[in-house]
Amino acid sequence: MTRVEPEPPSPEKGMDSVVRFSSGGDQETAASHLEEEEPPRASRCQLTRQAMLQLGEAMIPQVVGAVHVALRLFWLVAYVILMAVFMLQMVTLVNRYFQYPVSTLLSVTQAPSTVFPAVTFCNNNPIRKHAIRGTKNYGGLAQLDETVEFDVLMRLEKRDCALPCPHQPWKCLKVGKICDGKWDCSDGWDEGLTGNFTCDDYSRGVCLPGFTLCGEEEPICATPCDHYDDCLDGRDESDQPPWNCKQCGGQLNATENAIGQFASPNYPQNYPDFEECIWVITAPEGKVVELTFDDEFYIEPHDKCRYDKLQFYDGTNVKAAVIPVENKTKICGLIPPEDPVLSTNNSVTVKFKSDYYGGFVGFLIYFQAVDPPGMSNNRARREFSEAEPKLRRKKRTSDNDSDAPNESEAYNISSNYYDYYYDDYDDYGSDYSENYDYSSFDSYDDWYEAFDPYEQFANITAYDWAKVYRKSRASDYSDFKTFALLDRQEVRAFGSQPEDFIAQCTYDGRTCDHTDFETIQDPVYGNCFSFNSILHKEKDEKGEFKKIKSTSKTGAKFGLKVTLFIQIEDYIGVLGNEKGAQAMITGHSVMPIPENGAIQASAGQVTRVAISQKLITRQGGDYGNCLTEYPEELKVAEKFREQWPYTLEMCDLYCQQMKLLEICGCVDAYIAEYQPENEQENFPVCFMWSEVQRSCRTRFYKLVRESDPSVRCPCQVECRSTQYNTQITVSGWPSPTYAPYVVKTLKESSGSYRLQQYLGKAVQMGNTTKTELGTIVQDNFARVEVYFQNLNFEVIEEIPSYVVTNLVTDFGGNIGL
């Protein structure tokens, strides 16, 4: 057999391999053996590296030994290109390293036991009605439900209502219900038992003060001047004594040489409810009527003017064509029309109508006869003199105008607040307004009104809850709720109490009670109660918080089970529009913020929450922007740092509140108890009845929404966080057959006086059937169960994907080329 001996390549021979054949051998046979014994083929990467190596080794001799200059130049350019590629590769590696890339690893770990999360419960109703009833500032809020119910009843029944029971204002007494021998009021007031009259007086023709007697065969006491003829002869609406009911509207004549005027009833005082006024203004033939508006203008605002409205008709009655004003068929709101209203003939009809809520300034309109537009004398309009400044609509002035009104003049704001927080108003003005840009608006007024959701509450009296309700524009009354921002002490006293709210509790199969919960105040939900939170807990020698509960078992039997007493009778409708509670699951070292993702636990249901744990670890420093401590520039109080470890939510909350305090002098979240010891005990909570603080707070949050740099916070996501995945199931609770067991258990175990009182009253009411008893429990109780579905940890971890070791290895590989 012929032997083939491949000769190793030498540098002198470059890439050529020499194959020698033994003497007497056959070339064809040798080739077949060579094919059989060929070594494994090299990879493309190895071949490329080997080629570049040999090419680099060959280039230098070629450059030096080339005979022709052109050939030498070719090899020199090739060598430079190769070195450039090499340097580019090295720079790419360095750049990659300094980009600090990370990889994300996902793993699942089984733990023998784990810390149980903090579970926080809040009643959807932040303020208990019975707790504020009769108080100076909040008594009107407690009566609001009855007032609104009475008003709606009046509207539905076309005001066919004589008067309400004094102690039951929601109960409307219709005409003829007084002294009819039946108790319509619970205290017998309508039958003369507790009022300032007797039915003997009434039968002799005596009415209560403020009412008028009419009718002979069946005398009734009518409500005068309410635009409804309760008396057949209309005496209760007469403009004659004793009532002198003032009628609005009428016929008016416009002339060229004099300016007339008319106004809403009681102007400049508030116009009454259920007004309907029609004015017909007539000018001489060949003239038209011009109407201009005074600045003092306020008709109940609505996008489509559905409540109170002002309309103009091009003729002598309301059947004439409507005159559009600023492209609207009816007007209302705070700002009068800028341009005059003109008729097309010599008469115009003006109609004003208010609904069952009055209480606004109304309007003052000036009228005059002028020439129609386009005539040679150009309408020959009378020039108004300085003696009549209100006859011309005041133009808004820019900030550069020295005559422009300051904020307190433009909005009639008292300066008491400025005096309290600043040495003088000018200090506040310069400190407050330097961060705002007015350039896109004609004036400070325009900028304010462009976004202010509280403009309808201007000049409102503090704690006038009924008026705030009437002026609320938001369909969910969110603008009203802002006025119910109580301070911390008020929330603690008026909010739900733990002994009442936590009706039953078990954890890990063992009984617990309200003393196992820590109370936390929330500006939206009032008093909230947190189970297994680090709040107010001490640390041991290792720095771990004491009394933090752990669990090693899964399933509902070993979790937390709580029965919550909702107290639906204590709900204030405008504040608690959802019957039930909020449940929030967080890490035990995280301050709960219910409005940031709580679970709704409705009354009459059991809400089961199965949880699993997720641990997220992020790379900080050069590899990411996560933080483990509050940024130094925030100057977070030491007590706050100790109580609440760093999280993004807590950082944003603290930072935002401190900026609000700096700009407006108040806060709207309850973080006050964690301040430096040398400062005041409590940060002042924003007093929303103050127009100054209200407008300042509104502007502040506008800047926050727009991410203005002046209010931006240096907060980043935390480097290590524990989150909980939840699976929620809901079912009706309790069943009618189980309701008696619930009542029995609650009566035997609860120490709450109000709960015992409620259950006793419910049983005594004669609700003896299971269905009725079940309804009582379902209306006032909610059940929540929280437990671990499994003890598996889902671990999401960031790790550096390109470190120094990788960089050195790649450097060596490139140098080897």
Buried (B, 14 or more C-beta within 10 A) or exposed (E): EBEBEEEEEEEEEEEEEEEEBEEEBEEEEBBEBBEEEEEEEEEEEEEEBEEBEBBBEBBEEBBEEBEEEEEBEBBBEBBEEBEEEBEEBBEEBEEBBEEBEBEEEEEEEEEEEBBBBBBBBBBBBBBBBEBBEEBEEBBBBBBBBBBBBBBEBBEEEEBEBBBBBEEBBBBBBEBEBBBEEEEBBEBBBBBBEEBEBBBEBBEEEBBBEEBBBBBEEEBBBBBBBBBBBBBEEEBBBBEEEEBEBEEBBEEBEBEBEEBBBBBBBBBEEBBBBBBEBBBBBBBEEEBBBBBBBBEBBBBBBBEEBEBBBBBBBBBBEEEBEBBEBEEBEBBBBBBBBEEBBBBBBBBBBBBBBBBEBBBBBBBBBBBBBBBBEEEEEEBEEBEBEEEEEBBEBEEBBEBEEEEBBEBBEBBEBEBEBBEEBBEEBEEBBEEBEEBBEBEEBEBBBEBBBEEBBBBBBBEBEEBBBBBBBBBBBEEEBEBBBBBBBBBBEBBBBBBBBBBBBBBBBBBBEEEBBBEBBBBBBBBBBBBBBBBBBBBEBEEEEEEEBEEBBEBEEBEBEBBBBBBBBBBBEBBBEBBBEEBBBBBBBBBBBBBBBBEEEBBBBBBBBBBBBBBBBBBBBBBBEEBBEBBEEBBEEBEBBEEBBEBBBBBBBBBBBBBBBBBBBEBBBBBBBBBBBBBEEEEEEBBBBBBBBBBBBBBBBBBBBBBBEEEBEEBEBEBBBBBBBBBBEBEEEBEEBBEBEEBBEBBEEBEEEBEBEBBEEBBEEBBEEEBEEBEBBBBBBBBBBBBBBBBBBBBBBBBBBBEBBBEEEBBEEBBEEBEEB
